[in-house]
Amino acid sequence: MHQKPAVTGAAGSVHLDRSAERIEMRQLFLISYPLCLMAALARRATALASGKAAPSDQSVFAEARASAYAAVGYAFHA
């Protein structure tokens, strides 16, 4: 009976590191999304109140999601 050795080495370590990074990125996104949503809502409300509201291509939620992903991306590449 011949057994395969357990995955130990650079390839297995890289896989675990990427998995941990994905989890950390998701957690950071879930923390930053509500903040970005509040900022997007405040920006839209301020623009409406000042009379400078221009039609937007994105929904408030899409804008907040894009901002949150951008912020998390900067955190990982800094």
DRENPA-3360 file (N, C-alpha, C; in nm, 2 decimals, always signed):
BEGIN
1 = MHQKPAVT = +0.08/-0.12/+0.00/+0.00/+0.00/+0.00/+0.09/+0.12/+0.00 ~ +0.07/+0.20/-0.10/+0.15/+0.32/-0.12/+0.06/+0.44/-0.09 ~ +0.10/+0.53/+0.01/+0.02/+0.65/+0.04/+0.08/+0.77/-0.02 ~ +0.00/+0.87/-0.06/+0.05/+0.99/-0.11/+0.08/+1.08/+0.01 ~ +0.19/+1.16/+0.00/+0.22/+1.25/+0.11/+0.13/+1.36/+0.12 ~ +0.11/+1.42/+0.24/+0.02/+1.53/+0.26/+0.08/+1.65/+0.19 ~ +0.00/+1.74/+0.15/+0.04/+1.86/+0.08/+0.12/+1.95/+0.18 ~ +0.24/+1.96/+0.16/+0.33/+2.05/+0.24/+0.43/+2.11/+0.14;
9 = GAAGSVHL = +0.44/+2.23/+0.14/+0.53/+2.29/+0.05/+0.48/+2.42/+0.00 ~ +0.54/+2.48/-0.10/+0.51/+2.61/-0.14/+0.37/+2.62/-0.20 ~ +0.33/+2.52/-0.28/+0.20/+2.53/-0.35/+0.09/+2.52/-0.25 ~ +0.10/+2.43/-0.15/-0.01/+2.42/-0.05/-0.01/+2.55/+0.04 ~ +0.10/+2.60/+0.07/+0.11/+2.72/+0.15/+0.05/+2.84/+0.08 ~ +0.08/+2.85/-0.05/+0.02/+2.96/-0.13/-0.13/+2.95/-0.14 ~ -0.18/+2.83/-0.15/-0.33/+2.81/-0.15/-0.39/+2.86/-0.02 ~ -0.33/+2.82/+0.09/-0.39/+2.86/+0.22/-0.38/+3.01/+0.24;
17 = DRSAERIE = -0.27/+3.07/+0.19/-0.25/+3.22/+0.20/-0.35/+3.29/+0.12 ~ -0.38/+3.25/+0.00/-0.48/+3.31/-0.08/-0.62/+3.30/-0.02 ~ -0.65/+3.18/+0.03/-0.78/+3.16/+0.09/-0.80/+3.25/+0.21 ~ -0.69/+3.26/+0.29/-0.70/+3.35/+0.41/-0.71/+3.50/+0.36 ~ -0.65/+3.54/+0.26/-0.66/+3.67/+0.20/-0.80/+3.70/+0.15 ~ -0.86/+3.60/+0.09/-1.00/+3.62/+0.04/-1.09/+3.64/+0.16 ~ -1.07/+3.56/+0.26/-1.16/+3.57/+0.38/-1.14/+3.71/+0.44 ~ -1.02/+3.75/+0.46/-0.99/+3.88/+0.51/-1.04/+4.00/+0.43;
25 = MRQLFLIS = -1.03/+3.98/+0.30/-1.09/+4.08/+0.21/-1.24/+4.09/+0.22 ~ -1.30/+3.98/+0.23/-1.45/+3.98/+0.24/-1.49/+4.04/+0.37 ~ -1.42/+4.02/+0.48/-1.45/+4.08/+0.61/-1.43/+4.23/+0.60 ~ -1.32/+4.27/+0.54/-1.30/+4.42/+0.53/-1.41/+4.48/+0.44 ~ -1.45/+4.41/+0.34/-1.56/+4.46/+0.26/-1.69/+4.48/+0.34 ~ -1.72/+4.38/+0.42/-1.84/+4.38/+0.50/-1.84/+4.49/+0.60 ~ -1.72/+4.53/+0.65/-1.71/+4.64/+0.74/-1.72/+4.77/+0.67 ~ -1.66/+4.78/+0.55/-1.65/+4.91/+0.49/-1.78/+4.94/+0.40;
33 = YPLCLMAA = -1.85/+4.84/+0.36/-1.97/+4.87/+0.28/-2.07/+4.96/+0.34 ~ -2.11/+4.93/+0.47/-2.21/+5.02/+0.53/-2.16/+5.17/+0.54 ~ -2.03/+5.18/+0.56/-1.97/+5.32/+0.57/-1.98/+5.39/+0.43 ~ -1.95/+5.31/+0.33/-1.95/+5.37/+0.20/-2.10/+5.39/+0.15 ~ -2.19/+5.31/+0.20/-2.33/+5.33/+0.17/-2.38/+5.46/+0.23 ~ -2.35/+5.48/+0.36/-2.39/+5.61/+0.43/-2.33/+5.73/+0.36 ~ -2.20/+5.72/+0.31/-2.14/+5.83/+0.24/-2.21/+5.86/+0.11 ~ -2.24/+5.75/+0.04/-2.31/+5.77/-0.09/-2.45/+5.83/-0.07;
41 = LARRATAL = -2.52/+5.79/+0.03/-2.65/+5.84/+0.06/-2.64/+5.99/+0.10 ~ -2.54/+6.02/+0.18/-2.52/+6.16/+0.22/-2.48/+6.25/+0.11 ~ -2.40/+6.20/+0.01/-2.36/+6.28/-0.10/-2.49/+6.30/-0.19 ~ -2.57/+6.20/-0.21/-2.69/+6.22/-0.29/-2.79/+6.31/-0.23 ~ -2.80/+6.30/-0.09/-2.90/+6.39/-0.02/-2.85/+6.53/-0.03 ~ -2.72/+6.55/-0.01/-2.66/+6.69/-0.01/-2.68/+6.75/-0.15 ~ -2.66/+6.67/-0.26/-2.68/+6.72/-0.39/-2.82/+6.75/-0.42 ~ -2.91/+6.67/-0.37/-3.06/+6.70/-0.39/-3.10/+6.83/-0.31;
49 = ASGKAAPS = -3.05/+6.84/-0.19/-3.08/+6.96/-0.11/-3.03/+7.09/-0.17 ~ -2.91/+7.08/-0.23/-2.85/+7.20/-0.29/-2.90/+7.23/-0.43 ~ -2.98/+7.14/-0.49/-3.04/+7.16/-0.62/-2.94/+7.12/-0.73 ~ -2.83/+7.06/-0.70/-2.73/+7.02/-0.80/-2.73/+6.87/-0.83 ~ -2.85/+6.81/-0.81/-2.86/+6.67/-0.83/-2.86/+6.64/-0.98 ~ -2.76/+6.56/-1.02/-2.75/+6.52/-1.16/-2.78/+6.37/-1.16 ~ -2.85/+6.32/-1.27/-2.88/+6.18/-1.28/-2.75/+6.10/-1.28 ~ -2.76/+5.99/-1.20/-2.64/+5.90/-1.19/-2.66/+5.77/-1.27;
57 = DQSVFAEA = -2.55/+5.72/-1.32/-2.56/+5.60/-1.39/-2.57/+5.48/-1.30 ~ -2.53/+5.49/-1.18/-2.54/+5.38/-1.08/-2.64/+5.40/-0.97 ~ -2.69/+5.29/-0.92/-2.77/+5.30/-0.80/-2.68/+5.34/-0.68 ~ -2.74/+5.38/-0.57/-2.66/+5.41/-0.45/-2.59/+5.29/-0.40 ~ -2.65/+5.17/-0.41/-2.59/+5.05/-0.37/-2.47/+5.01/-0.45 ~ -2.49/+5.03/-0.58/-2.37/+4.99/-0.67/-2.26/+5.09/-0.65 ~ -2.29/+5.22/-0.63/-2.18/+5.31/-0.60/-2.11/+5.28/-0.47 ~ -2.19/+5.24/-0.36/-2.13/+5.20/-0.24/-2.04/+5.08/-0.25;
65 = RASAYAAV = -2.09/+4.98/-0.33/-2.01/+4.86/-0.35/-1.88/+4.89/-0.42 ~ -1.89/+4.97/-0.52/-1.77/+5.01/-0.59/-1.67/+5.08/-0.50 ~ -1.72/+5.17/-0.42/-1.63/+5.24/-0.33/-1.57/+5.15/-0.23 ~ -1.65/+5.06/-0.17/-1.60/+4.96/-0.07/-1.49/+4.87/-0.14 ~ -1.51/+4.82/-0.26/-1.41/+4.73/-0.32/-1.28/+4.81/-0.35 ~ -1.30/+4.94/-0.39/-1.18/+5.02/-0.41/-1.10/+5.04/-0.28 ~ -1.17/+5.07/-0.18/-1.10/+5.09/-0.05/-1.03/+4.97/+0.00 ~ -1.10/+4.86/-0.01/-1.04/+4.73/+0.03/-0.92/+4.70/-0.06;
73 = GYAFHA = -0.93/+4.72/-0.19/-0.82/+4.70/-0.28/-0.70/+4.78/-0.24 ~ -0.72/+4.91/-0.21/-0.60/+4.99/-0.16/-0.54/+4.94/-0.04 ~ -0.62/+4.89/+0.05/-0.57/+4.83/+0.18/-0.48/+4.71/+0.15 ~ -0.52/+4.63/+0.06/-0.44/+4.51/+0.03/-0.31/+4.54/-0.05 ~ -0.31/+4.65/-0.13/-0.19/+4.68/-0.21/-0.11/+4.79/-0.15 ~ -0.14/+4.83/-0.03/-0.06/+4.94/+0.03/+0.07/+4.88/+0.09;
% end
